């Protein structure tokens, strides 16, 4: 079943692959979504100083036949309240900043939930269950996400592997086999170390899954299954805190579905782990 992705989400996830002229149009729509009601293709081209064919190609990049189709779908999405981010934050107020962060996190989780391809998620669950080892690849801010997932799968009885340094990750990515599954986590999808690790894993016949934000990023080329999150602001590719929270939530969903499908086997390992961790030093 084909999954419908709403317009602004699709625009943000495809933004890195757009041409400079297409990005000008995307920037305008992201910054002035309410203006879409009033303008036609000629107005949009004039405002952004681009040609009519550029606007047409922009719509096609997003999977629409033309600008009119894109406009209709965008208006529908906005009418039901999708993808509206927090604006006009008073950055001099601690309360306003705090509320803004919480609202952005909540909105991002909702957007990511709407983006989930449940058939892909089920395939990822089955890949993990059928594998003997789970190897996590991540760098920078995604390391904490990888470590959290690694720890949970480890306590559930899986042979789970994690290293905080990219050198070790690249070494064990070359030692994968068809019995393994490699999970690469990269917000941008362009982290060289993570992309190379997932590439190595796949070349060594391991099953591969990636968790990323941009659906046409480099890491997706080496992943059998791509699990996507949504950027809160496409220009914050290095420091998108809400999207990292969505990565955590997506991997939590993956973990819980695996554990529930494993049943008593996983529950037994979790109980043993909890008992051991609860022991006090004598």
Buried (B, 14 or more C-beta within 10 A) or exposed (E): EEEEBBBBBBBBBBBBEBEEBBBBBBBBBBEEBEEBEEBEBEEBBEBBEBEEEBBBBBBBBBEBEEBEBBBEBBEEBBEEEBBEBBEEBEEEEEEBEEBBBEBBBEBBBBBBEBBBBEEBBEBBBBBBBEBEBBBBBBBBBBBBBBBBBBBBBBBBBBEBBBBEEBEEBBEBBEBBEEEBBBBBBBBBBBBEBBBBBBBBBBEBEBBBBBBBBBBEBBBBBBBBBBBBBBBBBBEEBEEBEBBBBBBBBBBEBBBEBBBEBBEEEBBEBBEEBEEEEEEEEE
